[in-house]
Amino acid sequence: MSARTQAQTQARTQAQTQAQSRSRSREAANGWWRAALTSVVAPALTVAPVPVLAALAAWPIYETPTLWLVTGIAALVAFATVWLGVRLRWGAMTLVALALGFLVLLLPLGVPGALAGGPLGWLRGLGDGIAAVALGWKQLLTLALPVGTYQTVLVPVLTVVFVAVAAATALVLRGGRWAPVAGVAYVLPVLFGTVFGSSAVSAPLRLGGITVAAPRELALWLAAVGAAVAWVAWSSGRARRQALKRGREADAALDAADVAGADPAGADAAGSARPVTGRRAVRRNAAVRGLVAAVTVVAALAAALVVAPLVTQGARTVPRDAIDPELVIQDRVSPLAAYRAWKRDDTLQAELFSVTADGGRLPERLTLAVLPEYDGVDFTVGQGAAAGRFARFPSGGAIADPARVSVEILGGYADVWVPISAPLGEPPSFTGSRAGQLEDSFYLNRATGSAVAVPTARGLAAGDGYRVEMSAASPATVDSRPASEQPLVDTEALPELARWLKLQQLPETGEGLTTAIDRLRERGYLSHSLTDGAGEGLWLRDLAAEQGLRFVASPGGHSWSRVEQLFGQLTEQQLAAGEDSTQAMLVAGIGDDEQFAAAAALVARAMGFDSRVVVGVRLGGEDDGVPGIPACATVCTGEHLAAWVEVAGADGVWAPIDVSPQVAVPPTMLQKGEQLPEFPTQPEDRDASESDPPVGMSDQESGNDGENDAAGLSALWPVLRLIGLALLGVLLIAMLALFVPLVKRLRGRARRSQQVPELRALAAWDELLDTYRDGGTRVPRGSRTDTMRQLGVDGGEWIAWTVDQAVYAREGITDETADTLWEIVDARTAEQWDDRSVWQRLMARFSFASFGSFTWASVRDVLRRGRQKETTK
């Protein structure tokens, strides 16, 4: 080697040493803030968009500021737990710490309503929260939006943010080829908001001549996908950039060495040989890739702006639209068809429920069932657009003239209908032994203002109660304009109704409608069609004593034929009385609220007004009811149950109208041209015949013999469910915590139980190395003897020699030698455990380092020895 070459080599070596020294000096000068930037700040900034995107995407679902608190704290705890686990090398204990951290957050963030329930309420809330981790999605889909902080609805979003941030942090800190997968964490919360959100989207945004459909949703998805793409692009090219940086530093060192050890000509030659062109090509390729990526994003955005208005018209399809609560309403008898059953002697004075209010101010009415659908036989809840949808009621809103009302169900009531006065300002707060079940089974129909509770098929029962803020505002009045210029019912199918309306000669206005219904009531006569014999007909005796009512039989039902019969009676009586008739001469329609509510609803529809039948009670004093159907002051009985109609005109506001017929003037059937006497007498009718017409299907309901046992079990079920959920949560945590140590113990037993001494020797070797790996010691590669020397194992050379003999020697080893080997390995393992602290032992037991340590090299050694033995034979 020439002197010049040696000088160049020395110069290069000196330049590399100087470059490394300067690099170390810079690192030392930068100090702690660079370490903090790379280990804490950078990962934190990487996962910071996840809770923000989650809160923005889920805001239409919850619409409560608590959502920001939930997502922020969940992200912070998840990030801190994973960061500490990686920095302190917790291994499998990181998963245990994550599980414990999640359980700690579950009650205050996921079920905040349970915090006010005391220790028992905390335990119940924790059990409900654990169950909501798996089942909360179904509850979320069955609730009407927004859900607020109702029950356990915050658990799904808490779980999504916690899991997404924990997984993303672990991938970011691990680095390598799996780091780009962390980009999924940006998309996951936006996907949650889309799947569990409403089908309605934000209003279109007009930018010049371009209409952007669903701008809010589009912006969220663009932000999430853009962040994910940026992270994938940066993390996947990180290793390449570091390699290029090291290459540039090496090039600079070589350039400095060439300049220091060569003549000008040589320096020029060396400079011309530097890979500048290669670095320029790298930069050019990077610029091209960036340009292509930018063009792709712009093209995707343009396509979204163009295609979105074509594929959406302000709505989208989400799972919420396909899932309805499982209600038993459709299988029950129409409340209007079963109306007369409440007027029987055994139910007339049965106490149904009591109603009280703070300050004594009650709503005018409590609604039980709203029946908008008419199939020609019964008024029912229906399934059309007018029927609305029963859904969970997680949060209320501002209501006019609110009143806090308490309702307690008494022994005479057992049904699914919940007495309320809509709208409600908040979800009901149930009381009694079944409070939790009732809260989970309460459904409100916002379109009709009726509610049901279905903890069982029977619904509410004695002992149940609730407290809720209801509207005590005065009822609305009927709009003067009809909802439709055409009749909303087929008048050709109801000729008697059409003929009676024609005789009235009333305008199709709100005033005309109220006049028609008033005439209907004035010309009717109350009759529940029950017997008035001894011991029966309590309703008749009370009204007879008060207002002189006498019994007149009338058939039940409210089908088209029954309503046509009623209008036929009224029409014939009016024609017979003539134009100069008095009001008393026009009384001819016999029936009660069942028939007259159906008739009034059909009259409204024939005049172009929307209508529906309501079954409920009137509240107030003795003067607040109607003749024959009194209002209840505190305790409502079957006597107070009534039916009325609600009608809506062009303004869409529903206004109640009473329909109960009068009880003062009895009917008198006239022939055409006949006049009533000037001083009529009312003979006593002692021989009234019994008439018990059908009252719908209410008599077909099965007995309740088996339901008493079910009620007893249902009272015990919440306690059993709470205990079961608590035990399940403890079991899941225990399984997670004990899984790794249990697997290691089973692995050790399997190694010791090998029957072949050579395999038992290999198992002892693997057990020894796994002990070092789990303790955090890096096991070097090489021969067994070198491995033992580098680890500093006492007697390691004999251990290595014995294992090599078991693998390579023709004669192998004996069972005694294998047992001795295991004894030595156990002694060395015990020494390892004795030298560690309690925390280090715990970390070693949960470490994943030893898994997969049984290498294929050991297997190949055994197979090679087997082939050698076969060759010798």
C-alpha positions in Angstrom: 0.0 0.0 0.0 1.5 3.4 -1.0 2.0 6.2 1.4 -0.6 8.2 -0.4 -3.2 5.5 0.0 -2.4 5.1 3.7 -2.8 8.9 4.1 -6.2 8.8 2.4 -7.3 5.9 4.6 -6.2 7.6 7.8 -7.9 10.8 6.7 -11.2 9.0 6.0 -11.0 7.3 9.4 -10.3 10.6 11.1 -13.2 12.3 9.3 -15.6 9.5 10.3 -14.5 9.7 13.9 -14.9 13.5 13.9 -18.4 13.2 12.3 -19.5 10.7 14.9 -18.1 12.9 17.7 -20.0 15.9 16.3 -23.2 13.8 16.1 -22.8 12.7 19.8 -22.0 16.3 20.8 -25.2 17.5 19.1 -27.3 14.8 20.7 -25.8 15.7 24.1 -26.4 19.4 23.5 -30.0 18.9 22.5 -30.5 16.9 25.7 -33.7 15.9 27.3 -36.1 17.8 25.1 -35.2 15.7 22.0 -35.8 12.6 24.0 -39.1 14.0 25.3 -40.1 15.0 21.8 -39.5 11.6 20.3 -40.8 9.5 23.2 -43.8 11.5 24.4 -44.8 14.5 22.4 -44.6 13.0 18.9 -46.7 9.9 19.8 -49.2 12.1 21.7 -49.6 14.4 18.7 -50.1 11.4 16.5 -53.0 10.0 18.4 -54.5 13.4 19.5 -56.8 13.7 16.4 -58.6 10.5 17.4 -60.7 11.8 20.4 -61.4 15.0 18.5 -62.7 13.1 15.4 -64.7 10.8 17.7 -66.4 13.7 19.5 -67.2 15.5 16.3 -68.6 12.4 14.6 -70.7 11.3 17.6 -72.0 14.7 18.4 -75.4 14.3 16.5 -75.9 11.1 18.5 -75.3 12.5 22.0 -75.5 16.3 21.8 -74.1 16.8 25.3 -70.9 18.5 26.4 -70.1 15.4 28.5 -69.1 13.7 25.2 -65.9 15.9 25.0 -65.0 14.9 28.6 -65.5 11.2 27.9 -63.4 11.1 24.7 -60.7 13.3 26.1 -60.2 11.4 29.4 -60.5 8.0 27.7 -57.8 9.0 25.2 -55.5 10.4 27.9 -55.8 7.3 30.1 -55.3 4.9 27.2 -52.2 6.7 25.9 -50.6 7.1 29.3 -51.2 3.4 30.2 -49.7 2.1 26.9 -46.8 4.6 27.1 -45.9 3.5 30.6 -46.2 -0.1 29.7 -43.8 0.3 26.8 -41.3 2.4 28.6 -41.3 0.3 31.8 -41.5 -3.0 29.8 -44.6 -4.3 31.5 -45.3 -6.8 28.8 -48.6 -8.6 29.3 -49.3 -6.5 32.4 -50.0 -3.6 30.0 -53.2 -5.4 29.0 -54.1 -5.9 32.6 -53.5 -2.3 33.3 -55.6 -1.2 30.3 -58.5 -3.4 31.5 -58.3 -2.0 35.0 -58.1 1.6 33.7 -61.1 1.0 31.5 -63.1 -0.4 34.5 -62.1 2.6 36.6 -63.4 5.0 33.8 -66.5 2.9 33.1 -68.7 4.1 35.9 -68.0 7.9 36.0 -67.8 8.3 32.2 -69.9 5.5 30.8 -72.7 5.3 33.4 -72.7 8.8 35.1 -76.3 8.4 36.2 -75.3 5.6 38.6 -73.0 7.8 40.7 -76.0 9.2 42.7 -77.3 5.7 43.6 -74.8 4.9 46.4 -72.7 1.8 46.7 -75.5 -0.5 45.5 -76.1 1.8 42.6 -72.4 1.9 41.7 -72.3 -1.9 41.7 -75.4 -2.0 39.5 -74.0 0.7 37.2 -70.7 -1.1 36.8 -72.5 -4.4 35.9 -74.6 -2.5 33.4 -71.6 -0.8 32.0 -69.7 -4.1 31.5 -72.7 -5.6 29.7 -73.0 -2.5 27.6 -69.5 -3.1 26.2 -71.0 -6.0 24.2 -74.7 -5.1 24.1 -74.6 -1.3 24.1 -74.7 -1.0 20.3 -78.2 -2.5 20.3 -79.5 0.0 23.0 -77.9 2.8 21.1 -79.7 1.9 17.9 -83.1 1.6 19.5 -83.0 5.1 21.1 -84.4 8.2 19.6 -81.7 10.9 19.0 -80.2 12.7 20.8 -79.5 10.2 23.6 -77.5 12.5 25.9 -76.1 10.6 28.9 -79.1 8.2 29.3 -78.2 5.0 31.2 -75.2 3.3 29.5 -75.3 5.0 26.0 -71.8 6.6 26.6 -70.2 3.2 27.0 -69.9 2.4 23.2 -68.1 5.7 22.4 -65.9 5.3 25.5 -64.9 1.8 24.3 -64.2 2.9 20.7 -62.0 5.8 21.8 -60.2 3.8 24.5 -59.4 0.9 22.2 -58.5 3.1 19.2 -56.1 5.3 21.1 -54.5 2.3 23.0 -53.9 0.3 19.8 -52.6 3.4 17.9 -50.2 4.3 20.7 -48.9 0.8 20.8 -48.3 0.7 17.1 -46.7 4.1 17.0 -44.3 3.3 19.8 -43.4 0.0 18.4 -42.6 1.4 15.0 -41.4 -0.8 12.2 -43.6 -2.2 9.4 -46.7 -2.3 11.7 -46.7 1.4 12.4 -48.8 2.4 9.4 -51.7 0.3 10.7 -52.2 3.0 13.3 -53.9 5.0 10.6 -57.0 2.9 11.1 -57.5 4.7 14.5 -58.4 7.9 12.6 -61.2 6.3 10.6 -62.7 4.1 13.4 -64.5 6.9 15.4 -65.9 8.5 12.2 -67.2 5.1 11.2 -68.8 4.7 14.6 -70.6 8.1 14.2 -71.8 7.1 10.7 -73.1 3.7 11.6 -74.8 4.6 14.8 -75.9 8.1 13.8 -79.1 9.3 12.2 -80.1 8.8 8.6 -80.5 12.6 8.3 -77.4 14.5 7.1 -76.4 18.2 7.3 -78.0 20.7 4.9 -76.3 21.1 1.5 -73.7 23.8 1.1 -73.7 25.9 -2.0 -70.3 27.2 -3.2 -70.9 29.3 -6.2 -72.4 26.9 -8.8 -71.5 23.8 -6.9 -73.7 22.1 -4.3 -71.9 20.1 -1.6 -74.2 17.4 -0.2 -73.8 16.5 3.5 -70.8 19.0 4.0 -70.3 18.1 7.6 -70.2 14.4 7.1 -68.0 14.8 4.0 -65.6 17.1 5.9 -65.3 14.6 8.7 -64.5 11.7 6.4 -62.0 13.8 4.4 -60.3 14.8 7.6 -60.1 11.2 8.9 -59.0 9.7 5.6 -56.5 12.5 5.0 -55.0 12.1 8.5 -54.8 8.3 8.0 -53.1 8.7 4.5 -50.7 11.3 5.9 -49.7 9.0 8.7 -49.3 5.9 6.5 -47.2 7.9 4.0 -44.9 9.3 6.7 -44.5 6.2 8.8 -43.9 3.9 5.9 -41.1 6.1 4.6 -39.5 6.7 7.9 -37.0 3.9 7.7 -36.1 4.9 4.2 -35.5 8.5 5.2 -33.3 7.4 8.1 -31.3 5.2 5.7 -30.9 8.1 3.3 -29.8 10.4 6.2 -27.1 7.9 7.2 -26.0 7.6 3.6 -25.7 11.4 3.3 -23.6 11.5 6.5 -21.3 8.8 5.2 -21.0 10.6 1.8 -20.1 13.8 3.7 -17.4 11.9 5.7 -16.0 10.4 2.6 -15.9 13.7 0.8 -14.0 15.3 3.8 -11.6 12.4 3.8 -10.9 12.7 0.0 -10.3 16.4 0.3 -8.0 16.0 3.3 -5.8 13.2 1.8 -5.7 13.9 -1.9 -4.3 16.5 -4.3 -6.5 19.0 -6.0 -6.8 16.9 -9.0 -7.6 13.8 -7.0 -10.1 15.9 -5.0 -11.8 17.0 -8.1 -11.9 13.5 -9.3 -13.4 12.3 -6.1 -15.8 15.1 -6.1 -17.0 14.2 -9.5 -17.5 10.7 -8.4 -19.8 11.6 -5.5 -23.3 10.3 -5.8 -24.9 13.7 -6.2 -26.9 12.5 -9.2 -28.3 9.7 -7.1 -29.4 12.0 -4.3 -31.0 14.3 -6.8 -32.8 11.4 -8.3 -34.1 10.4 -4.9 -35.4 13.9 -4.3 -36.9 14.0 -7.8 -38.7 10.6 -7.2 -40.0 11.8 -3.8 -41.3 15.0 -5.4 -43.0 12.9 -8.1 -44.6 10.7 -5.5 -45.9 13.7 -3.5 -47.3 15.2 -6.7 -49.1 12.0 -7.6 -50.5 11.7 -4.0 -51.8 15.3 -4.2 -53.4 14.8 -7.6 -55.1 11.6 -6.2 -56.5 13.4 -3.2 -57.8 16.3 -5.4 -59.4 13.9 -7.8 -61.1 12.0 -5.0 -62.4 15.2 -3.5 -63.7 16.4 -6.9 -65.4 13.0 -7.4 -67.0 13.2 -4.0 -68.3 16.7 -4.7 -69.8 15.6 -8.0 -71.1 12.2 -7.1 -72.5 12.9 -3.6 -75.4 15.1 -4.8 -76.4 12.3 -7.2 -76.4 9.5 -4.7 -77.9 11.2 -1.7 -81.0 13.4 -1.3 -80.4 14.6 2.2 -80.6 11.1 3.9 -78.6 7.9 4.2 -79.4 4.4 5.3 -78.1 3.5 8.7 -78.7 0.4 10.9 -80.9 2.6 13.2 -83.6 2.6 10.5 -83.7 -1.2 10.3 -84.0 -2.0 14.1 -87.2 -1.5 16.0 -87.9 -2.4 19.7 -89.7 -5.6 20.2 -93.1 -4.5 21.5 -96.2 -6.5 22.2 -98.6 -3.8 21.2 -99.6 -5.4 17.9 -100.7 -8.6 19.7 -102.9 -6.9 22.2 -106.6 -6.0 22.0 -107.3 -2.4 20.8 -107.8 -0.3 23.9 -110.9 1.2 22.3 -112.4 -2.3 21.7 -111.8 -3.2 25.3 -113.2 0.1 26.6 -116.5 -1.2 27.9 -114.7 -3.9 30.0 -113.7 -1.0 32.3 -117.3 -0.2 33.0 -118.2 -3.5 34.5 -118.9 -3.8 38.2 -115.6 -5.6 39.0 -113.5 -2.9 37.3 -115.6 0.2 37.5 -114.3 1.1 41.0 -110.9 -0.7 40.7 -108.1 1.7 41.5 -105.8 2.0 38.5 -103.2 4.5 39.4 -102.8 7.6 41.6 -101.6 11.0 40.3 -99.9 13.8 42.3 -97.9 16.8 41.3 -95.6 19.3 43.0 -97.6 22.3 43.9 -100.8 20.5 43.0 -100.8 21.7 39.4 -101.8 18.7 37.1 -102.2 18.4 33.4 -105.7 18.4 32.1 -105.5 14.9 30.7 -103.3 11.8 30.9 -103.0 9.8 27.7 -102.9 6.0 27.7 -103.2 4.9 24.1 -103.3 6.9 20.9 -105.0 5.1 18.0 -104.5 6.7 14.6 -105.1 3.6 12.3 -108.6 2.4 11.4 -109.1 -0.8 9.4 -112.9 -0.7 9.3 -113.1 -2.9 12.4 -110.9 -1.4 15.1 -108.9 1.8 15.8 -105.4 0.5 16.5 -101.9 1.8 16.9 -101.1 0.9 13.3 -97.8 0.8 11.5 -98.1 3.6 9.0 -96.4 7.0 8.9 -99.1 8.6 11.1 -98.6 5.9 13.7 -95.0 7.0 14.4 -92.5 4.7 16.0 -92.0 3.6 19.6 -88.4 4.2 20.5 -86.3 4.6 23.6 -86.5 8.1 25.2 -83.1 9.1 26.5 -83.5 12.8 26.8 -86.2 15.4 26.7 -86.3 19.1 25.8 -87.9 22.4 26.8 -91.6 22.0 27.2 -94.4 24.6 27.7 -95.7 25.0 31.2 -93.9 22.0 32.8 -95.3 20.2 35.8 -93.5 17.5 37.8 -96.0 14.7 38.1 -95.7 11.4 40.1 -97.7 8.4 39.1 -98.1 5.2 41.2 -99.6 2.1 39.6 -102.3 0.5 41.8 -103.7 -3.0 42.0 -106.4 -2.5 39.3 -104.1 -1.7 36.5 -101.9 -4.2 34.5 -101.1 -3.0 31.0 -98.3 -1.8 28.8 -99.6 1.7 28.4 -98.0 4.4 30.5 -100.2 7.3 31.6 -98.4 10.5 30.5 -99.2 14.0 29.2 -96.9 14.6 26.2 -94.5 16.1 25.6 -92.1 15.0 28.3 -89.3 17.2 29.5 -87.1 14.3 30.7 -87.1 10.5 30.8 -89.2 9.1 33.6 -87.5 8.2 36.8 -89.1 4.9 37.8 -89.5 3.6 41.4 -90.3 0.3 42.9 -88.5 -3.1 42.8 -88.6 -3.1 38.9 -87.2 0.4 38.4 -84.2 -0.8 36.4 -86.3 -3.1 34.2 -88.9 -0.3 33.6 -86.2 2.2 32.6 -84.8 -0.3 30.1 -88.3 -1.1 28.7 -89.8 2.4 28.4 -90.6 3.5 24.9 -92.1 6.7 23.7 -93.9 7.5 20.5 -93.0 11.1 19.8 -95.4 11.4 16.9 -98.5 10.4 18.9 -97.5 11.2 22.4 -98.2 7.8 23.9 -95.8 5.6 25.8 -95.4 1.9 26.8 -93.3 0.0 29.3 -92.8 -3.7 28.5 -90.6 -5.3 31.2 -92.8 -8.3 30.6 -95.8 -8.9 28.3 -98.1 -7.7 31.1 -96.4 -4.3 31.2 -97.0 -2.2 34.3 -98.1 -3.7 37.6 -99.0 -2.7 41.2 -96.0 -1.3 42.9 -94.5 0.4 39.9 -94.2 4.1 39.8 -92.4 7.0 38.1 -91.8 10.7 38.4 -91.5 12.8 35.3 -91.8 16.4 34.0 -95.0 16.6 31.9 -96.6 19.4 30.0 -99.5 21.0 31.8 -100.1 23.6 29.0 -103.7 24.3 27.9 -104.8 22.2 24.9 -104.6 23.6 21.4 -107.6 24.7 19.4 -108.6 23.3 16.0 -107.2 25.1 13.0 -109.8 26.7 10.8 -108.4 25.1 7.7 -108.6 21.4 7.0 -105.5 19.3 6.4 -106.8 18.3 3.0 -109.3 19.7 0.5 -110.5 16.2 -0.2 -112.1 13.8 2.3 -109.6 11.6 4.1 -112.1 8.7 4.3 -114.0 6.9 1.6 -117.5 8.4 2.0 -119.0 6.0 -0.5 -118.2 3.2 1.9 -120.0 5.2 4.7 -123.3 6.4 3.0 -125.1 7.1 6.3 -122.2 9.2 7.5 -122.2 11.2 4.3 -126.0 11.6 4.5 -125.9 12.9 8.0 -123.1 15.4 7.2 -125.1 16.6 4.3 -128.1 17.2 6.5 -126.0 19.3 8.9 -125.0 21.8 6.1 -121.8 22.8 7.9 -118.7 24.3 6.3 -115.6 22.2 6.1 -113.7 24.4 8.6 -112.5 24.0 12.2 -115.7 25.7 13.5 -117.8 23.5 11.3 -116.1 20.4 12.6 -116.5 21.3 16.3 -120.2 22.1 15.6 -120.7 18.7 14.0 -119.1 16.9 16.9 -121.2 18.9 19.4 -124.4 18.0 17.6 -123.2 14.3 17.6 -122.8 14.4 21.4 -126.1 16.3 22.0 -128.1 13.9 19.9 -126.5 10.8 21.5 -127.3 9.1 24.8 -124.8 7.3 27.1 -125.2 3.6 27.3 -122.5 1.0 28.2 -125.0 -1.7 27.3 -124.7 -3.5 30.7 -127.5 -4.9 32.8 -129.2 -2.9 35.6 -130.3 -5.8 37.7 -129.7 -6.3 41.4 -126.0 -6.2 42.2 -125.0 -5.0 38.8 -124.8 -1.8 36.8 -123.0 0.3 39.3 -122.4 2.9 36.6 -126.1 3.1 35.9 -127.2 3.4 39.5 -124.8 6.3 40.2 -125.9 8.2 37.1 -129.5 7.5 37.7 -129.3 8.9 41.2 -127.4 12.0 40.1 -128.9 12.8 36.7 -131.9 10.5 36.2 -130.3 8.3 33.6 -132.2 5.3 32.6 -130.9 2.2 31.0 -131.1 1.8 27.2 -129.4 -1.1 25.5 -126.9 -0.6 22.7 -124.6 -3.0 20.8 -120.8 -2.7 21.3 -118.0 -2.4 18.8 -116.9 0.5 16.5 -116.7 -1.2 13.1 -118.1 0.5 9.9 -121.4 -1.3 10.3 -121.8 -0.1 13.9 -120.9 3.5 13.1 -123.2 3.4 10.1 -126.0 2.2 12.4 -125.4 5.1 14.7 -125.5 7.7 11.9 -128.6 5.9 10.5 -130.4 6.4 13.8 -129.5 10.1 13.9 -130.4 10.7 10.3 -133.8 9.0 10.5 -134.6 10.8 13.7 -133.8 14.2 12.2 -135.9 13.5 9.1 -138.8 12.3 11.3 -138.6 15.3 13.5 -138.7 17.8 10.7 -137.2 21.2 10.4 -139.0 22.7 13.4 -137.8 20.0 15.7 -136.4 20.8 19.2 -133.1 19.4 20.5 -134.9 16.8 22.6 -136.6 15.4 19.5 -133.2 14.7 17.8 -131.8 12.4 20.5 -131.5 9.0 18.9 -127.9 7.8 18.9 -127.3 5.2 21.6 -123.7 4.3 22.7 -120.7 5.4 24.7 -117.3 6.8 24.1 -116.3 3.8 22.0 -118.9 4.4 19.3 -118.9 8.2 19.5 -115.1 8.5 19.4 -115.0 6.4 16.2 -117.9 8.4 14.7 -116.3 11.7 15.5 -112.9 10.6 14.1 -114.6 9.6 10.8 -116.6 12.9 10.7 -113.3 14.8 11.0 -111.7 12.7 8.2 -114.8 13.2 6.0 -114.3 17.0 6.4 -110.6 16.8 5.5 -109.1 16.9 9.0 -106.6 14.3 10.3 -107.9 12.5 13.3 -107.0 9.8 15.9 -108.7 8.3 18.9 -107.2 8.7 22.4 -108.0 6.6 25.4 -107.1 8.1 28.8 -108.4 10.0 31.8 -109.3 13.6 32.6 -107.7 15.1 35.7 -109.2 17.7 38.0 -112.2 18.2 40.2 -115.9 17.2 39.9 -116.6 20.0 37.4 -113.7 19.1 35.1 -115.1 15.9 33.6 -118.1 15.4 31.2 -121.5 14.0 32.1 -121.2 10.3 32.7 -117.4 10.3 32.8 -116.0 12.2 35.8 -112.5 13.5 36.1 -110.2 11.9 38.7 -108.6 14.2 41.4 -106.0 11.8 42.8 -106.9 8.1 42.3 -108.1 7.1 38.9 -110.5 4.1 38.6 -112.3 2.4 35.8 -115.1 4.9 36.1 -112.7 7.7 35.1 -111.5 6.0 31.9 -112.6 7.9 28.8 -112.0 8.2 25.1 -111.8 11.4 23.0 -110.5 12.4 19.6 -107.6 14.6 18.5 -107.9 16.4 15.2 -105.3 18.4 13.2 -105.9 20.9 10.4 -103.5 22.5 8.0 -101.2 23.7 10.8 -100.6 20.1 11.9 -101.3 20.8 15.6 -103.3 18.2 17.3 -106.3 19.5 19.4 -108.4 17.3 21.7 -112.2 17.2 21.4 -114.5 15.5 23.8 -117.0 13.0 22.3 -118.9 11.6 25.3 -122.7 11.6 24.6 -125.1 13.5 27.0 -127.1 11.8 29.8 -129.8 14.4 30.5 -132.3 13.8 27.7 -133.4 10.2 26.9 -134.0 9.1 23.3 -137.5 9.0 21.9 -138.1 7.2 18.6 -140.4 9.2 16.3 -142.3 8.4 13.2 -142.1 11.0 10.4 -144.3 14.0 11.3 -144.8 12.8 14.9 -144.4 15.4 17.7 -143.4 14.9 21.3 -146.0 15.7 24.0 -145.7 19.1 25.6 -145.2 17.6 29.1 -143.6 14.2 28.6 -143.4 11.6 31.4 -140.6 9.1 31.9 -142.0 5.7 32.9 -139.9 3.4 35.1 -138.5 0.5 33.0 -138.3 -2.4 35.5 -138.2 -5.2 32.9 -135.1 -4.1 31.0 -133.6 -7.0 29.2 -130.0 -7.9 29.7 -127.7 -7.1 26.8 -124.0 -7.9 27.0 -122.6 -7.3 23.5 -119.1 -8.3 22.6 -116.4 -6.0 23.9 -113.7 -6.9 21.5 -111.3 -9.6 22.4 -110.8 -8.6 25.9 -112.7 -11.6 27.3 -110.4 -14.0 25.4 -107.3 -13.0 27.4 -105.9 -15.9 29.3 -105.9 -16.2 33.0 -103.1 -15.1 35.2 -102.5 -18.3 37.2 -99.0 -18.7 36.1 -98.1 -15.0 36.2 -97.9 -14.7 40.0 -94.9 -17.1 40.0 -93.4 -15.1 37.1 -93.9 -11.9 39.1 -92.0 -13.4 42.0 -89.2 -14.5 39.8 -89.1 -11.1 38.1 -88.5 -9.4 41.4 -85.5 -11.7 42.1 -84.1 -11.4 38.6 -82.5 -7.9 39.0 -80.5 -9.1 42.0 -79.4 -12.3 40.2 -78.5 -10.3 37.1 -76.4 -7.9 39.0 -74.5 -10.7 40.8 -74.0 -12.5 37.6 -72.6 -9.5 35.8 -70.3 -8.7 38.6 -69.0 -12.3 38.8 -68.6 -12.3 35.0 -66.6 -9.1 35.1 -64.3 -10.5 37.8 -63.9 -13.7 35.9 -63.0 -11.9 32.7 -60.3 -9.8 34.5 -59.0 -12.9 36.3 -58.8 -14.9 33.0 -56.9 -12.0 31.4 -54.5 -11.6 34.4 -53.8 -15.4 34.8 -53.7 -16.4 31.2 -49.9 -15.9 30.6 -48.7 -17.4 33.9 -51.0 -20.4 33.5 -49.7 -21.0 29.9 -46.1 -20.9 31.2 -46.8 -23.3 34.0 -48.5 -25.7 31.6 -45.5 -25.4 29.3 -43.1 -26.2 32.1 -45.0 -29.3 33.1 -45.1 -30.5 29.5 -41.3 -30.0 29.2 -40.7 -32.0 32.4 -43.0 -34.8 31.3 -41.0 -35.7 28.2 -40.3 -39.5 28.2 -37.3 -39.4 26.0 -34.2 -38.2 28.0 -32.8 -36.3 25.0 -36.0 -34.4 24.5 -36.2 -33.8 28.3 -32.6 -32.3 28.2 -33.6 -30.0 25.3 -36.7 -28.9 27.3 -34.5 -28.1 30.3 -32.2 -26.0 28.0 -35.3 -24.1 26.7 -36.6 -23.6 30.2 -33.4 -22.0 31.3 -33.2 -19.7 28.4 -36.8 -18.7 28.8 -36.2 -17.7 32.4 -33.5 -15.3 31.2 -35.7 -13.9 28.4 -38.6 -13.3 30.7 -36.3 -11.6 33.1 -35.3 -9.0 30.5 -31.9 -10.5 29.6 -31.0 -10.7 26.0 -30.0 -14.2 25.2 -27.0 -14.1 22.7 -26.9 -16.3 19.6 -24.1 -18.8 19.1 -23.0 -22.2 20.4 -24.5 -23.4 23.7 -21.1 -23.0 25.4 -20.7 -19.4 24.3 -24.2 -18.7 25.3 -23.6 -20.0 28.8 -20.3 -18.1 29.1 -21.9 -14.8 28.0 -24.8 -15.2 30.4 -22.4 -16.1 33.2 -24.3 -19.2 34.3 -22.7 -21.1 37.1 -22.0 -24.6 35.7 -23.1 -23.5 32.3 -20.4 -25.3 30.5 -21.5 -28.6 31.9 -25.1 -27.8 31.0 -24.1 -26.9 27.4 -21.9 -30.0 27.1 -24.7 -32.3 28.3 -27.3 -30.8 26.0 -24.9 -31.1 23.1 -24.2 -34.7 24.0 -28.0 -35.4 24.0 -28.3 -33.9 20.6 -25.2 -35.0 18.8 -23.7 -38.0 20.6 -24.5 -41.4 19.1 -25.2 -43.0 22.5 -27.3 -40.1 23.8 -27.8 -39.6 27.5 -29.4 -41.5 30.3 -32.5 -40.7 32.3 -30.4 -40.0 35.4 -28.3 -37.4 33.4 -31.5 -35.7 32.2 -32.9 -35.6 35.7 -29.6 -34.2 37.0 -29.7 -31.6 34.3 -33.2 -30.5 35.3 -32.1 -30.2 39.0 -29.2 -27.9 38.0 -31.5 -25.9 35.8 -34.1 -25.6 38.6 -31.3 -24.4 40.9 -30.2 -21.7 38.4 -33.8 -20.7 37.8 -34.3 -20.3 41.6 -31.3 -18.1 41.8 -32.7 -15.9 39.1 -36.0 -15.5 41.0 -34.1 -14.9 44.3 -32.1 -12.0 42.7 -35.3 -10.2 41.5 -37.6 -7.8 43.4 -41.3 -8.6 43.8 -42.2 -6.2 40.9 -39.5 -7.8 38.6 -40.9 -11.3 39.4 -44.4 -10.1 38.6 -43.2 -8.6 35.3 -41.3 -11.8 34.4 -44.4 -14.0 35.0 -46.4 -11.8 32.6 -43.7 -11.3 30.0 -44.2 -12.4 26.4 -40.5 -12.7 25.7 -40.3 -16.4 26.1 -43.2 -17.3 23.8 -42.0 -18.8 20.5 -38.6 -19.4 21.9 -38.7 -23.1 21.1 -36.8 -22.6 17.9 -36.7 -24.8 14.8 -33.0 -25.2 15.3 -33.7 -27.4 18.3 -36.1 -29.5 16.2 -33.5 -29.8 13.4 -30.9 -31.0 16.0 -33.2 -33.7 17.2 -34.0 -34.8 13.6 -30.3 -34.7 12.6 -29.4 -36.9 15.5 -32.2 -39.3 14.6 -30.9 -39.6 11.0 -27.3 -40.2 12.3 -28.6 -43.1 14.4 -30.5 -44.6 11.5 -27.3 -44.4 9.3 -25.2 -46.1 12.0 -27.7 -49.0 12.2 
